[in-house]
Amino acid sequence: MEKAKGEGYFIKGVFVLTSNPEINVARIKSRVAGGGHDVEKNKIISRYWKSLNNINTLLNICDILHVYDNSGDKPVRIIRKHKDELSIFPNGLWDEQRIFHIMNGEIGQP
């Protein structure tokens, strides 16, 4: 993506996350019950935190970026970047402070 941006391409991105890594753990357990492959719990959790820190990089690269929380039955947008305009959409799972933390790459595994 960085190379494409450097070559002048217009970059659009969509990032889907959940509010808690335990949601991802439960979804993978459900997938395994249906015959899918398993992933170690500690790996799921470490990847969760690592992926959240990618949002800061994406905000700097993408011309348009939408970040959605998919914790519930349907995705809810929490961040929208359109060129130089940045909007956040706090809700019951993501307050302003938490959104700003992920936007700034300041979120880490507890």
Buried (B, 14 or more C-beta within 10 A) or exposed (E): EEEEBEEEEEBEBEBEBBBEBEBBBEEBBEEEEEEEEEBEBEEBBEEBEEBBBEBBEBBEBBBBBBBBBBBEEEBBBBBBBEEEEEEBBEEEBBEEEBBBBBBEBEBEEE
